[in-house]
Amino acid sequence: MRCWELAKNLNNSEKFELSLMLMESIKTAFAASKKDDDFDVEEYERNLRPYTMDEINAMLDEAEARIDAGSYVTNEDFFREWDEEIARAEQLEEEQQLEMAVAV
């Protein structure tokens, strides 16, 4: 069973815990990817702030305008594309493992 199938079957508490773990992993990867040695994750986190209601309403207005213009991806299309991307990545990984096994 693929990771995505496992994630879809988690309960809300487990999904929340997984989200926190992923966010921590992303922060670490983001910090590591910065070429600037002065990047400070703690400083970055201190500067985070919640959106204001005006910002949220502006984002909603923008999203609704994109939907009205026909510029959106349906839930079904998103998950189909996601599954296809995962399948491609898994196929590539299998091919690389096979190449390494043949090389040995």
Residue pairs with C-beta under 8 A, 6 or more apart in sequence:
2 86
2 90
3 86
4 82
4 83
4 86
7 15
7 18
10 18
27 41
27 44
27 45
28 41
30 41
31 39
31 41
31 44
51 59
66 72
73 81
